[in-house]
Amino acid sequence: MSNPKRLGNQFEREIARKLSRWVWEAVHEDEPYNGRLIFWRVGSSGAVGTLTGKQEMHGDIVAIDPLGVPVTNRFNFELKRRKKFNLFSLMTESHVLKELTSWYKEAKITGFYPLLIVKVIRIGTFLITDASTLAEFFFVCGGYPFPYIGCKSCLMYEFGIDEDLYILDFEKFLDWTKPYVKLLVKSYQSKGVDKK
């Protein structure tokens, strides 16, 4: 029988590696990814490296390398892993909508754009965020070129959310946002921060 905590930790490590690759490939377009860890899960980040640069601890993912600091200074990553999550039940079962909105509230803390990453076993990994956060990416990356699901704020008003939420494929989101990440990191580096 599988241990849910162990599987949750494994998922967090997997996402930290994918986010590390995301930033590396965005910044070093001509170099293959070398496995360098840029992010790690908050629970054991001290075992991998020390926190780099000025950043507050928030969310489930922390930068352990200077390349990741601009990303965690702007975005808050919350990670969830579920056996099942039926998107159609958002329309019919209020407890599912309530769970989604509570996850979103964890991700949306003052001063950071929320990026909620949800793995649904045997289905896939999804990114959930709000309209303001997507607009941040649209400016650099253009319109999102893949199918997505939008949840209108009127459905969530009773739970205290006044923005539309969007559910996107996580891997496609990473590919789409590389130009934004490159610009973000290069802008941070041009201000005299570590250029590694």
WOTA-V432292 format. One line per field, one symbol per residue. ss: DSSP state (A for helix, B for strand, O for the rest). burial: b if it has 16 or more other C-alpha atoms within 10 Angstrom, else e. A space follows every 50 residues. Layout:
ss=???
burial=???
This chain:
ss=OOOAAAAAAAAAAAAAAAAAAAAAAAAOOOOOOOOOOOBBBAAAAAAOOO OOOOOOOOOOBBBOOAAAAAAAOOBBBBBBBBOOOOOOAAAAOAAAAAAA AAAAAAAOOOOOBBBBBBBBOOOBBBBBBBAAAAAAAAAAAOOOOOOOBB BOAAAAAAAOOOOOBBBBBAAAAAAAOAAAAAAAAAAAAAOOOOOO
burial=eeeeeeebeebbbebbbbbbbbbbbbbeeeeeeeeebbbbbbeebeeeee bbbeeeebbbbbbbbbbbbbbbbebbbbbbbeeebeeeebeeeeebbeeb bebbbbbbeeebbbbbbbbbeeeebbbbbbeebbeebeeebeeeeeeeee bebeebeebebebbbbbbbbeeebebbbbbbbebbbebbeeebeee
